[in-house]
C-alpha cells in the first residue's frame, strides 16, 4: 500500500512545487528498492498547474486539459462547469486512476513516475464551500486515493496553498505532510498556522504527520531564522536534519526538461547529492520501504 504525502504550506513562494517535482523524480530515478523500483504518482492539486507544466510538453498538456483528464475529473466527473454556481458532482464514483494518470518516466528496473495533471478550471471548484455540496467531492477524492494506494508505492500531492476543498481532502487522505519553509522573518508564524490547520483538519485522532523542510537555504552556514525555528520546542522534532540548498540547478524546469538530473549548470553534481540526502531522509521518516 502506498504512502501518501502532501506537500503544502499556506504561505506562497516557499517552493512547494519544486519540492514535489524533485521528490517524485528522485524517488523514481535514483532511490532504488532492491526488489523493484518505486512506482510514484504525482497529483497536481493546484489550479496554477505548475507541476504539470514542469513535466509535460505544452501540446500534450493542453490535449489532456481539453479532454478533461485532470484532477477536475477526479472531483467533478463530466459535469459542465459554471463559474457562477457551486459545482456538485452527480456521481460519487471517481474515474479509474488509469483514466487520468499519464506516464512521465518508466525505468528499466520497474520504477515509474505518473502524473495526474491539474487545470486552471479548478478555481471554479474553490468557489464552493458549503459542506453539503463538498461532501460528494470529498468522497470521490477519498475513493480515488484508495485506488492509488493499491497501484503505487508513493503518492505525492502538490496542494493548493489556501484553505479550500483541496487542502481539506489532501490532509484527510494523507499519511504525512511535507511543509517547505524558506527561513525568513515571518516563517515561525507561518509554520505555527500550518500546524494548527493540520490539527484542525484531523478526523478524530487520525491525521497526517508534519515534517518541516527548509528550502532554498544558503550553501554555507545556517541563518538566524533557521536556528530560531529549530530551537522552538513546538517545531524542533518536526524539522528535517537535511535542507535543500539554493542551487541554480533546482530552477523550475519546463516541458520535461531542465531538471537537476540533466542539468549542466554550475554545482549540478552537488545539487543532486543535496537532493538525494533530503529524499533519503524523507523516505526514512515516512516509512517508504528501502
Buried (B, 14 or more C-beta within 10 A) or exposed (E): EBBBBBBBBBBEEBBBBBBBBBBBBBBBBBBBBEEEBBBBBBBBBBBBBBBBBBBBEEEBBEEBBEEBBBBBBBBBBEBEEEEEEEBBBEEBEBBEBEEBBBEBBEEEEEBBBBBBBBBEBBEBBBBBEEEEBBEBBBBBBBBBBEBBBEBBBBBBBBBBBEBBBBBBBBBBBBBBBBBBBBBBEEBBEBBEEBBEBBEEBEEEEEBBBBBBBBBBBEEEEEBEBBEEBBEBEEBEEBBBEBBBBBBEBBEBBBBBEBBBBEBEEEBBEEBBEBBBBBBBBBBEBBEBEE
